[in-house]
Amino acid sequence: MNIDISRAESTYVCNDNELQALSRELEAIRKSNESLLEAGHCYKQELHALQNHADLLALQNNDLQKELDEFVMTDDIIRSGLDRKGRVDNMKMQNNYITTQSMVDVEKSRSP
């Protein structure tokens, strides 16, 4: 009977030691899981912040594109206003037209 009790105590101690080891392992896994969940939450927050920043940059890019388009349009208007060759050619054409019309009018007035 003493042998049975010794064997039972030995089995009990073994089982108790195994249970304690499993409890420590389970606690370590729980802590690891909590840590991973917290890290996942932090990554989600960082992703959200980065998405907001990307949206802001896209809006700024659109605003800058509009501003650049306005500058290009203004530059074209100024350039066309400063195009002296085109203005001189236009004046020459008008002058030639007026001269030709004048000559026609003079010829008409001479020949009765």
Backbone torsions as a table, in degrees:
resi	resn	phi	psi	omega
1	MET	NA	-38.3	176.0
2	ASN	-60.5	-35.9	-180.0
3	ILE	-66.7	-41.7	179.0
4	ASP	-64.2	-41.5	179.2
5	ILE	-65.7	-41.6	178.9
6	SER	-63.0	-44.7	178.3
7	ARG	-62.9	-42.0	-179.8
8	ALA	-64.9	-42.6	177.4
9	GLU	-63.3	-42.7	178.8
10	SER	-61.7	-44.1	178.4
11	THR	-64.5	-40.6	179.2
12	TYR	-62.2	-45.9	-179.9
13	VAL	-63.0	-43.3	177.9
14	CYS	-60.0	-49.0	-179.1
15	ASN	-63.3	-39.2	179.3
16	ASP	-65.1	-43.4	178.0
17	ASN	-62.8	-41.7	179.3
18	GLU	-64.5	-41.0	179.1
19	LEU	-64.1	-41.8	178.1
20	GLN	-63.9	-41.7	178.6
21	ALA	-63.8	-43.1	178.7
22	LEU	-65.5	-36.0	177.6
23	SER	-64.3	-43.7	177.9
24	ARG	-63.3	-42.3	179.4
25	GLU	-63.9	-42.1	178.8
26	LEU	-63.6	-42.9	178.6
27	GLU	-62.9	-41.2	177.7
28	ALA	-63.2	-40.0	178.7
29	ILE	-67.1	-39.6	177.3
30	ARG	-61.3	-45.8	178.9
31	LYS	-62.5	-42.3	178.3
32	SER	-62.3	-42.6	179.3
33	ASN	-63.1	-44.3	177.9
34	GLU	-61.0	-42.9	179.3
35	SER	-62.5	-43.3	179.1
36	LEU	-66.0	-38.6	177.8
37	LEU	-64.9	-41.9	178.0
38	GLU	-64.1	-43.3	177.5
39	ALA	-62.7	-40.5	177.7
40	GLY	-61.9	-40.6	177.9
41	HIS	-63.9	-43.1	178.1
42	CYS	-62.0	-41.3	179.3
43	TYR	-65.2	-36.9	177.5
44	LYS	-65.1	-41.1	177.8
45	GLN	-64.1	-42.4	179.0
46	GLU	-64.7	-41.0	178.1
47	LEU	-62.3	-43.0	178.7
48	HIS	-62.2	-44.5	178.8
49	ALA	-62.8	-41.7	178.7
50	LEU	-65.7	-37.6	178.0
51	GLN	-65.4	-42.0	176.7
52	ASN	-61.4	-41.7	179.5
53	HIS	-65.0	-41.0	178.5
54	ALA	-64.2	-39.6	177.4
55	ASP	-63.6	-42.3	178.1
56	LEU	-62.3	-43.6	178.6
57	LEU	-63.5	-36.6	178.1
58	ALA	-65.3	-41.4	177.3
59	LEU	-64.0	-43.5	177.8
60	GLN	-62.7	-39.0	178.7
61	ASN	-62.6	-43.0	177.9
62	ASN	-62.2	-43.9	178.8
63	ASP	-62.3	-42.9	179.0
64	LEU	-65.7	-36.3	178.4
65	GLN	-64.9	-42.6	177.6
66	LYS	-62.5	-44.0	179.4
67	GLU	-62.6	-41.8	178.3
68	LEU	-63.7	-42.3	177.4
69	ASP	-60.1	-40.7	177.5
70	GLU	-64.0	-41.2	178.3
71	PHE	-62.8	-41.5	-179.9
72	VAL	-64.5	-42.9	179.8
73	MET	-64.3	-43.9	177.9
74	THR	-62.4	-41.3	178.8
75	ASP	-61.9	-41.6	178.3
76	ASP	-63.9	-40.9	179.3
77	ILE	-64.4	-46.2	179.3
78	ILE	-63.7	-42.0	-179.7
79	ARG	-61.9	-43.2	179.6
80	SER	-67.2	-33.8	176.6
81	GLY	-69.1	-29.7	-179.2
82	LEU	-92.8	2.2	-178.8
83	ASP	-76.0	87.5	-176.1
84	ARG	-67.5	-37.6	-178.9
85	LYS	-60.4	-45.6	179.1
86	GLY	-63.3	-41.6	179.0
87	ARG	-66.8	-40.6	178.6
88	VAL	-64.8	-44.5	178.4
89	ASP	-60.7	-40.9	178.6
90	ASN	-63.3	-42.4	178.1
91	MET	-64.1	-40.6	178.7
92	LYS	-61.8	-42.7	179.0
93	MET	-62.9	-44.1	178.3
94	GLN	-63.1	-42.9	179.8
95	ASN	-62.0	-45.9	179.4
96	ASN	-62.9	-40.6	179.3
97	TYR	-63.4	-47.5	-179.9
98	ILE	-63.1	-40.7	178.9
99	THR	-63.4	-44.9	179.6
100	THR	-62.6	-44.8	178.8
101	GLN	-62.4	-40.0	178.6
102	SER	-62.3	-43.2	-179.5
103	MET	-65.3	-39.6	178.2
104	VAL	-63.8	-44.1	179.7
105	ASP	-63.2	-39.6	179.1
106	VAL	-65.5	-43.3	-179.9
107	GLU	-63.7	-39.8	178.8
108	LYS	-65.4	-39.2	-177.4
109	SER	-73.8	-25.0	179.3
110	ARG	-79.4	-38.3	-176.4
111	SER	-96.6	108.6	178.4
112	PRO	-87.4	NA	NA
